C-alpha cells in the first residue's frame, strides 16, 4: 500500500506560478511511474504530466513549455512546477503512482488550483 499526499494548491492570478508537491509514504520512485492528473468541474480527469522510474517525462500538449514534473527520491516527493498559469488550468490536481508490472495504482486526495484575477 502507498499513501500519496498532495500540497501546494491555491489561488493564483493568470500568469502566476505554483509548485505542487506529492509525498509518498515510502520510496517507490525506482519502480513506479509518478503522474499528475487534473479534473475540472464537468470534465473528465486528464493526464497533465508523468515521470517514469527511469526519468522519462511526458506532458499534455496544453501544458508543454509551462509545467515541469520532477522527483526527489531522497524525499519520496514528486513536484509539478506550474508557470504562466491560465484560467483553463483551474482544476483539482491529483497525484498518481502506477506500476505497470503489477497494475498497482494509487491516488492522492487532490489539491485545488484556481487561476483567477
C-alpha positions as CSV (number, residue, x, y, z in Angstrom):
1,X,0.0,0.0,0.0
2,X,1.2,3.5,-0.8
3,X,-0.2,6.8,0.5
4,X,0.1,9.9,-1.5
5,X,-0.4,13.4,-0.1
6,X,-0.5,16.5,-2.3
7,X,0.1,20.0,-1.2
8,X,0.8,23.4,-2.7
9,X,-2.5,24.2,-4.4
10,X,-4.2,27.6,-4.0
11,X,-5.5,30.7,-5.7
12,X,-3.2,32.4,-8.2
13,X,-3.6,35.2,-10.8
14,X,-3.3,34.4,-14.5
15,X,0.4,34.4,-15.5
16,X,1.4,33.3,-12.0
17,X,3.2,30.2,-10.7
18,X,2.6,27.4,-8.3
19,X,4.5,24.4,-7.2
20,X,2.6,21.3,-6.2
21,X,4.2,18.6,-4.1
22,X,3.3,14.9,-3.7
23,X,4.8,13.0,-0.9
24,X,4.7,9.2,-0.9
25,X,4.6,7.1,2.2
26,X,7.6,5.1,1.0
27,X,10.3,5.2,-1.7
28,X,8.7,4.0,-4.9
29,X,10.3,6.2,-7.5
30,X,12.5,3.4,-8.7
31,X,9.6,1.1,-9.7
32,X,6.6,3.3,-10.1
33,X,5.6,5.9,-12.7
34,X,4.5,9.1,-11.0
35,X,2.0,11.3,-12.5
36,X,-0.1,14.4,-12.1
37,X,-3.7,14.5,-13.3
38,X,-6.3,17.1,-13.1
39,X,-10.1,17.3,-13.2
40,X,-12.1,20.4,-13.8
41,X,-15.8,20.7,-13.0
42,X,-17.9,18.8,-15.5
43,X,-14.8,17.3,-17.2
44,X,-13.0,14.0,-17.2
45,X,-9.8,13.5,-15.3
46,X,-6.9,14.1,-17.6
47,X,-3.1,13.5,-17.6
48,X,-1.0,16.6,-17.0
49,X,2.5,15.1,-16.7
50,X,4.2,11.9,-15.7
51,X,7.7,10.7,-15.0
52,X,8.8,7.1,-15.2
53,X,11.2,5.3,-12.9
54,X,14.0,6.0,-15.5
55,X,13.2,9.7,-15.6
56,X,11.3,9.9,-18.9
57,X,8.8,12.7,-18.8
58,X,5.5,13.1,-20.7
59,X,3.3,16.2,-20.8
60,X,-0.1,17.1,-22.1
61,X,0.1,19.4,-25.1
62,X,-1.8,22.1,-23.2
63,X,0.9,22.4,-20.5
64,X,4.1,21.8,-22.6
65,X,6.6,24.6,-22.0
66,X,4.8,25.8,-18.9
67,X,4.8,22.9,-16.5
68,X,7.7,20.7,-15.3
69,X,7.5,17.5,-13.4
70,X,10.4,16.3,-11.3
71,X,11.1,13.9,-8.4
72,X,13.3,13.8,-5.4
73,X,13.8,10.2,-4.4
74,X,15.6,11.2,-1.2
75,X,12.4,12.9,0.0
76,X,9.9,10.5,-1.6
77,X,8.4,13.5,-3.3
78,X,7.4,14.4,-6.8
79,X,6.8,18.0,-7.9
80,X,4.8,19.8,-10.5
81,X,6.2,23.3,-11.2
82,X,3.5,25.3,-13.0
83,X,4.2,28.7,-14.6
84,X,2.3,31.0,-16.9
85,X,-0.9,29.7,-15.4
86,X,-4.2,30.2,-17.2
87,X,-7.8,30.2,-16.1
88,X,-8.1,26.9,-18.0
89,X,-5.6,25.3,-15.6
90,X,-8.2,25.6,-12.8
91,X,-8.9,22.1,-11.5
92,X,-8.3,19.7,-8.7
93,X,-4.9,18.2,-9.3
94,X,-4.2,14.6,-8.3
95,X,-1.0,12.7,-7.7
96,X,-0.8,9.2,-9.1
97,X,1.5,6.3,-8.7
98,X,1.3,3.4,-11.1
99,X,3.3,0.2,-11.5
100,X,2.9,-1.5,-14.9
101,X,4.2,-4.9,-13.8
102,X,1.6,-5.3,-11.1
103,X,-1.1,-2.9,-12.1
104,X,-1.0,-1.3,-8.7
105,X,-2.5,2.2,-9.0
106,X,-2.7,4.8,-6.2
107,X,-4.2,8.2,-6.0
108,X,-3.8,11.2,-3.6
109,X,-6.7,13.1,-2.3
110,X,-6.2,16.0,-4.6
111,X,-5.4,19.7,-4.2
112,X,-7.4,22.6,-5.7
113,X,-5.7,25.0,-8.1
114,X,-7.7,28.1,-9.0
115,X,-6.4,30.6,-11.6
116,X,-8.4,33.8,-11.5
117,X,-8.0,37.5,-11.3
